[in-house]
Amino acid sequence: MDKNQTSFRTKLTPVQLQQRLIYTQSELKKYKAQVEKYQNDYYYNMIDELKEKEQNWLLERDELQQKLSQANETIQLLQDELTTFKAQEKADHSSAPKGKNEVPAPTQQMQDSETSQVTEDPKEMILQKEQIPAPAAKNQDWFLRSIKGKKDSFSDKN
């Protein structure tokens, strides 16, 4: 059977071969035109735009992950530094004379705030610090309201 197929192929005339070549070339042109049509299509362009956006988001995600890892390293370093300072403070406190065991009130408040901050998650501490409004703006609002209130009460008296 293989011999029949090979003999069939070899028995094609030059005209038949040329016709096959012309047919294949026309099919190639047809498919190239179809590909070009799809590439110029609106939805195809949307796919390209979405792929581009995805690449941008992946780059942004990588940058944010890098910043996060740097922030975590910084937090770890600060926690280590805090523990060494606490250990040093305990050593200094234990070596202090027994008559001076009382800690002044502001220092005690600072220690209480430090221990409450250490028990919290460091990531939450950073987020809380970013969300705290500036005290100067708060004081200015209070000041303006009090002046306005005094102005109104003064004009009512006259």
N, C-alpha and C positions, 0 to 999 in steps of 0.2 A: 504494500500500500504506500509506503514511503517513496518508493521509486516512481509510482504513478503521480504523486503530488509534485515531486521535484521535476519530473519530465513535463508536467503541465506548466510549471513556472518557466521552464526554459523554452517552452514552445510559444511563448507570447511574442507577438510580432513587434517590431519597433513602433508601429502606429499605436498598438494597444498600450505599450509602455508609456508613450507620450500622452495618451489620453488619461492614464492613471496619474501621471505627474501633474497634468492640468487640473484634474479633479482634486488632488491633494492640496495643490496651491490655492484653489478657490475655497476649499474648506478652511485652510489656515487663515485666509483673509477674512472669512466669515466669522471665525472665532475671535480673531483679533479685534474686529469691529464690535463684537458682543462684549468683550472684556472692556474696551474703551467706553462703551455705553454704560456699563455697570460702574466704572470708575467715576464717570461724570454724574452719576445718579446722586440725588440728595441724601438718601439713606447711607450710601457708601461713604459720602463725605462725613456724615454724622459719626459713622463708625471710626473713621480716622481721627476726628476731633475727640471722641471718647477715649480712644487709645492714647492720644496725646495728654488728655487730662489725667488719665490713670498713671501715666509715667510721672507727671508733675506731682501727683498725690503720693506716689511711692517715694519720690525724692524728699518731699516734705516730711513724710512719715519717718524716713531714715534720719533726717536732721533732728526731728523731735525726739526720736529714740536716743540719739547721741547726746542731746541736751539733757534728757532724763537721766542717762547713765552718769553724766558729769555731775548733775545735781545730787544723785544718790551717793556718789563718791565724796562730794563735799559734805553731805550730811553725815556720812560715816566718819570722816575726818573730824568734824566738829563734835560728834558724839564721843569719839575717842579722846579728844582734847578735853571735853567736859569731864569725863571720868577721871582723867589724870589730874585735873584741877581739884576735883572733889576729893580724890585720894590725898593730894597734897594738903588740902585744907584740913582733912581729918588728921593727917600727921601733924600739921601745925597746931591744930586744936588740942590734940592729945599731949603735945609737948609744952603747951602753955601752962603757966602756974595755975594751981587749983583755985585760987582766989578769984580768978578772972574767967570763970566758966560761963558767966552770963553774956549773952550776945546782945548787942544793942538792937532795938526794935527795927530799924530800917534793914539791917543785915538779915534779921530773922525773916522779914517779909520777902527779901530777895531770895533767900533759900527756899521759902515756901513756893514762890513763883517758879523757881528753877526746877524743883522737884515735880511740880504739876506739869511743866512743859516737857520734862524728860519722859514722863509716863505716856504722853500723847505720841501719836505717830508723827515722825518728822515731816512727812509729806503734808499732813494736815496742818502742821504749824506754818509751813511756807504759804499754803493757801489762805490761812487765816490772816497772816501778816499782809498779804496782798489785798484782802478785802476790808481791812480796817481803814476808815476814812481819816483824813488828816485832821488832827486836833485844831490846827489853826483856823481852818475853814469853819469848824463847829463853833469855836469861840467868836469868830467874826459874826456869824449868824445871831448868836445870843446877844452880842453887843448891839447890833443893829436893831433887833427886836426891842431891847430894853430902852434904847434911845427913842424909838418910834412910840413906845408906850408912854414914856415920860412926856414926849411932845404932845401926844393926844390928851393926857391928863392936864397938862399945863394950859392947853388951849380951851379945855372945858371949864377950868377955873376962871378964866378971864372972860 
